[in-house]
Amino acid sequence: ASYNFGTTPTLTATSSAGASYPVSFTSSTTGVCTITPTGSLTFVTAGSCSINADQAGDAATSAAPQVSQTFNVNAVAPGAPTIGTATAGNAQATVSFTAPASTGGAAVTYTATSSPGSFTATGSSPITVPGLINGTAYTFSVTAANSAGPGSPSAASNAVTPRASQTISFTPAASYNFGTTPTLTATSSAGASYPVSFTSSTTGVCTITPTGSLTFVTAGNCTIAADQAGDAAISAAPQVTQSFAVNAIAPDIPVIGTVTAADAQATVNFTASVGSGGAPISGYTVTATPVAVTGAPSVTTQTGTTSPIVVTGLTNGFVYNFTVKATNGAQTSTDSAAVQATPRKLELVGAPGSVPGMAGTPTATLSGGGATCTLQATGGFGPAASTPPGLQAPNGQFAFTAEQCTGAVTMTLVYPSPLPVGVQFRKPDGAGGWFDPTNAATSLNVVLNAARTTVSYTITDNGLGDTNPATGSVSDPFVPVVAAVAPGGAQAIPSLGGWALAMLSGLLGGLALRSRKVFTARR
């Protein structure tokens, strides 16, 4: 038994148990045929089709033994191809077509036949038919054939007349730089009367005018096609395509804006590069170069993708020249103009509870002292290292060190709670004694607010209250005190304890190692 490809038969089978036990179907040759459980066949190709019939049974009837049947699926002649376009060449023509909707179930070959002349050629679309006579008009039809025989021919193609051929010579350079505007040239073997025209197939990278003027859009691979359309005597030239690299160049220089310095860092604002150099800008690099002075730190760089860029790791108190440059992954611009700024530490923030007898967070802010004056991280709020005779320091002391200073500096201390009623202030005099910075003769312009939470005072480099003799360095301990009352009403004479001795020893040792100009404040 057999069936023809393209038909859709329905198979039937019955069970001996009766109509209440319907048979279901499956295919074991799905490359040739498929079937629904109810028997609807679909043929995939010509060949041998095997179908299985099953009945699963139920509680009263056991499953039936499977029955398999095999039959042939016969190929039939294929349908007619759909003719496309015929294109003339030199003594030949190229014929395009679309395969028929049905192959007839077997492999198909295609034959193009000319009229007149019955010149033929086989192959897939497009088929080139050779041996034609130049100057003669031809039409073409295409026939599909398989093992069952040929099908009907297609409709006739458009008429074409073979013509003499021409070729194009087109050799651009291997690469060009982005930003240049070269003009390409190409010639036809038919002579100067047949000018070559250009198009770009990579307009995202490059565009070109018909006469060859190139414009580069971005770096990458540029592909240009050269064509010559021919005329009644000469056929169109085969298209010639050439690809070449468009090299990225350095981006435009970014324009640096403001530079805002802070504690060991600076924020650099800039305007992005106008031109990317042909490739996406991958980032910007800020370079912080210290002005050449004794003890100057090393150059610091910081990268980022947008403005602003924060440069960290700077050394406070040194003047830096800041520049910015752009890179596009292939090239880097030159540095922008430089802007100077000086990172400085102007505030010390104590830990919560660092002021004895007070909860909360104290702060100390420096002002004055010139453009390079900066606090050091050492010092701050803490227990008093020592106290003047007859006085006690229930709220400890504040000490600071400032470097690279000129003239006077002002410290403003903000306590988390009010200082005691009747609070006074004392500072070491550098000779083992103490002085009152609120006294007119030894005044440091101490100002205490009415709430007793904020106090400010001013010290001049190497002046009264500066315990560091180095020019440009200020060391300043500052002690809020009240009268000491011993048991029985006698005044207590404080002593310098072990912790205080260690603290003072470390502070003095640190001052001895300093070579830069520093202001240091202790109590």
Rosetta blueprint (number, residue, H / E / L):
1 A L
2 S E
3 Y E
4 N E
5 F L
6 G L
7 T L
8 T L
9 P L
10 T E
11 L L
12 T L
13 A L
14 T L
15 S L
16 S L
17 A L
18 G L
19 A L
20 S L
21 Y L
22 P L
23 V L
24 S E
25 F E
26 T E
27 S E
28 S L
29 T L
30 T L
31 G L
32 V L
33 C E
34 T E
35 I E
36 T L
37 P L
38 T L
39 G L
40 S E
41 L E
42 T E
43 F E
44 V L
45 T L
46 A L
47 G E
48 S E
49 C E
50 S E
51 I E
52 N E
53 A E
54 D E
55 Q L
56 A L
57 G L
58 D L
59 A L
60 A L
61 T L
62 S L
63 A L
64 A L
65 P L
66 Q L
67 V E
68 S E
69 Q E
70 T E
71 F E
72 N E
73 V E
74 N E
75 A L
76 V L
77 A L
78 P L
79 G L
80 A L
81 P L
82 T E
83 I E
84 G E
85 T E
86 A E
87 T E
88 A E
89 G L
90 N L
91 A L
92 Q E
93 A E
94 T E
95 V E
96 S E
97 F E
98 T E
99 A L
100 P L
101 A L
102 S L
103 T L
104 G L
105 G L
106 A L
107 A L
108 V L
109 T E
110 Y E
111 T E
112 A E
113 T E
114 S E
115 S E
116 P L
117 G L
118 S L
119 F L
120 T E
121 A E
122 T E
123 G L
124 S L
125 S L
126 P L
127 I E
128 T E
129 V E
130 P E
131 G L
132 L L
133 I L
134 N L
135 G L
136 T L
137 A L
138 Y E
139 T E
140 F E
141 S E
142 V E
143 T E
144 A E
145 A E
146 N E
147 S L
148 A L
149 G E
150 P E
151 G L
152 S L
153 P L
154 S L
155 A L
156 A L
157 S L
158 N L
159 A L
160 V E
161 T L
162 P L
163 R L
164 A E
165 S L
166 Q L
167 T L
168 I E
169 S E
170 F L
171 T L
172 P L
173 A L
174 A L
175 S E
176 Y E
177 N E
178 F L
179 G L
180 T L
181 T L
182 P L
183 T E
184 L L
185 T L
186 A L
187 T E
188 S E
189 S L
190 A L
191 G L
192 A L
193 S L
194 Y L
195 P L
196 V L
197 S E
198 F E
199 T E
200 S E
201 S L
202 T L
203 T L
204 G L
205 V L
206 C E
207 T E
208 I E
209 T L
210 P L
211 T L
212 G L
213 S E
214 L E
215 T E
216 F E
217 V L
218 T L
219 A L
220 G E
221 N E
222 C E
223 T E
224 I E
225 A E
226 A E
227 D E
228 Q L
229 A L
230 G L
231 D L
232 A L
233 A L
234 I E
235 S L
236 A L
237 A L
238 P L
239 Q L
240 V E
241 T E
242 Q E
243 S E
244 F E
245 A E
246 V E
247 N E
248 A L
249 I L
250 A L
251 P L
252 D L
253 I L
254 P L
255 V E
256 I E
257 G E
258 T E
259 V E
260 T E
261 A E
262 A E
263 D L
264 A L
265 Q E
266 A E
267 T E
268 V E
269 N E
270 F E
271 T E
272 A L
273 S L
274 V L
275 G L
276 S L
277 G L
278 G L
279 A L
280 P L
281 I L
282 S L
283 G E
284 Y E
285 T E
286 V E
287 T E
288 A E
289 T E
290 P E
291 V L
292 A L
293 V L
294 T L
295 G L
296 A L
297 P L
298 S L
299 V L
300 T E
301 T E
302 Q E
303 T E
304 G E
305 T L
306 T L
307 S L
308 P L
309 I E
310 V E
311 V E
312 T E
313 G L
314 L L
315 T L
316 N L
317 G L
318 F L
319 V L
320 Y E
321 N E
322 F E
323 T E
324 V E
325 K E
326 A E
327 T E
328 N L
329 G L
330 A L
331 Q L
332 T E
333 S L
334 T L
335 D L
336 S L
337 A L
338 A L
339 V E
340 Q E
341 A E
342 T L
343 P L
344 R L
345 K L
346 L L
347 E E
348 L E
349 V E
350 G L
351 A L
352 P L
353 G L
354 S L
355 V L
356 P L
357 G L
358 M L
359 A L
360 G L
361 T L
362 P L
363 T E
364 A E
365 T E
366 L E
367 S E
368 G E
369 G L
370 G L
371 A L
372 T L
373 C L
374 T E
375 L E
376 Q L
377 A L
378 T L
379 G L
380 G E
381 F E
382 G E
383 P L
384 A L
385 A L
386 S L
387 T L
388 P L
389 P L
390 G L
391 L E
392 Q E
393 A L
394 P L
395 N L
396 G L
397 Q E
398 F E
399 A E
400 F E
401 T E
402 A E
403 E E
404 Q L
405 C L
406 T L
407 G L
408 A E
409 V E
410 T E
411 M E
412 T E
413 L E
414 V E
415 Y L
416 P L
417 S L
418 P L
419 L L
420 P L
421 V L
422 G L
423 V L
424 Q E
425 F E
426 R E
427 K E
428 P E
429 D L
430 G L
431 A L
432 G L
433 G L
434 W E
435 F E
436 D L
437 P L
438 T L
439 N L
440 A H
441 A H
442 T H
443 S L
444 L L
445 N L
446 V L
447 V E
448 L E
449 N L
450 A L
451 A L
452 R L
453 T L
454 T E
455 V E
456 S E
457 Y E
458 T E
459 I E
460 T E
461 D L
462 N L
463 G L
464 L L
465 G L
466 D L
467 T L
468 N L
469 P L
470 A L
471 T L
472 G L
473 S L
474 V E
475 S E
476 D E
477 P E
478 F E
479 V E
480 P E
481 V E
482 V E
483 A E
484 A L
485 V L
486 A L
487 P H
488 G H
489 G H
490 A L
491 Q L
492 A L
493 I L
494 P L
495 S L
496 L L
497 G L
498 G H
499 W H
500 A H
501 L H
502 A H
503 M H
504 L H
505 S H
506 G H
507 L H
508 L H
509 G H
510 G H
511 L H
512 A H
513 L H
514 R L
515 S L
516 R L
517 K L
518 V E
519 F E
520 T E
521 A E
522 R L
523 R L
